[in-house]
Amino acid sequence: MAKYKNHKSRKTGLPPGTLVHTGDKKTEVSKVNLFSYNELVISEKNNVKIKDLVKAKFDVTTQEWINILGVHDTKLIEEIGQVFNLHPLLLEDIVSVHQRPKIDEYENCLFVVVRILYLDDNLQLQSEQVSFVLMENTLISFHENHDECFEIIRERLRKAKGRVRKMGVDYLLYALMDAIVDHYFVILDKYGEVLEHIENDLLQDADDKIINRIYKMKSNVLQLRKTVVPMRELVNNLMKGGVDEIKEITQLFMKDLYDHIIQVYDTTENYRDTLSGLMDIHLSASSNKMNRIMKVLTIISTIFIPLTFIVGVYGMNFHYMPELEWKFGYFGIWAIMLIIVGGMIYVFKNKKWL
């Protein structure tokens, strides 16, 4: 959270529309890839220049998918905005990489923000913003590092599989969003396995390490939920219609995407309930363990109370104590103490306290 606030503070005092990248500082060169396609032909170009985008803009025979990898180059983002006449506030949202999923309608385009989720080496949930600008014949996507989930869409374009080459760029937007949501299921499957391991370990031994694992998992699930809830609202708006850039035939596919998001949301809620149950189980197990310890200590203390009393009495330094002169006094006291101990143990077992 502190890191997020530090990034946001870079924009303090600047006028609206100022392009300031709020993500981690990067030195890599941003890449611009271009897919020009129709039902019959396709052209794929990597590391294209701005002049190539100008040509693609005026080519009405093909549809264009412009994919920008790396939004830290604000100069490049500004040049692309000038080529396609994009609003300054839209460009500002692209480089402000901590946006929640949302949809904005501008005069000449539809702006959509979603988030790619992935797991690091420690199974911690990481999030990355993906921005889409949908125009009549062009789709522009902006993201920072991870676009592996888009590779399946690239293969469909190259090999003309499915509908993606036959339909408009609005369907391409659906396909890319569907690929992102499908990756949510991969994360949920992995977290399901982790939850099973936590449950098994918890039943064996409720130590402090397990509660830390539960808290970390709960934090990840909450972060996933914070992404899914606005995503659900976004797709619901696209599904209902009223957005000029989304054709009626594509709205049917948006309904399917909405169903997928609902499944992700329901699974996330189930995981939250499971984690809450695991926390209750851990607290109950810890409480039971403490109760067993206190029970043993209480029984030991109860047994030694009368023994301590006897020893205390005969530890007094009075001169006239009848038993002190008795030759069997020492053994007699031991016999009395052993009888008391045996009697108390018998009573405890009879009451099933032991």
Secondary structure as GFF3:
##gff-version 3
##sequence-region A 1 354
A	DSSP	alpha_helix	2	8	.	.	.	ID=ss1
A	DSSP	three_ten_helix	9	11	.	.	.	ID=ss2
A	DSSP	beta_strand	31	37	.	.	.	ID=ss3
A	DSSP	beta_strand	42	45	.	.	.	ID=ss4
A	DSSP	alpha_helix	50	57	.	.	.	ID=ss5
A	DSSP	beta_strand	63	69	.	.	.	ID=ss6
A	DSSP	alpha_helix	74	84	.	.	.	ID=ss7
A	DSSP	alpha_helix	88	95	.	.	.	ID=ss8
A	DSSP	beta_strand	102	105	.	.	.	ID=ss9
A	DSSP	beta_strand	110	119	.	.	.	ID=ss10
A	DSSP	beta_strand	125	134	.	.	.	ID=ss11
A	DSSP	beta_strand	138	143	.	.	.	ID=ss12
A	DSSP	three_ten_helix	148	150	.	.	.	ID=ss13
A	DSSP	alpha_helix	151	159	.	.	.	ID=ss14
A	DSSP	alpha_helix	169	204	.	.	.	ID=ss15
A	DSSP	alpha_helix	208	240	.	.	.	ID=ss16
A	DSSP	alpha_helix	248	313	.	.	.	ID=ss17
A	DSSP	three_ten_helix	322	325	.	.	.	ID=ss18
A	DSSP	alpha_helix	329	350	.	.	.	ID=ss19
###
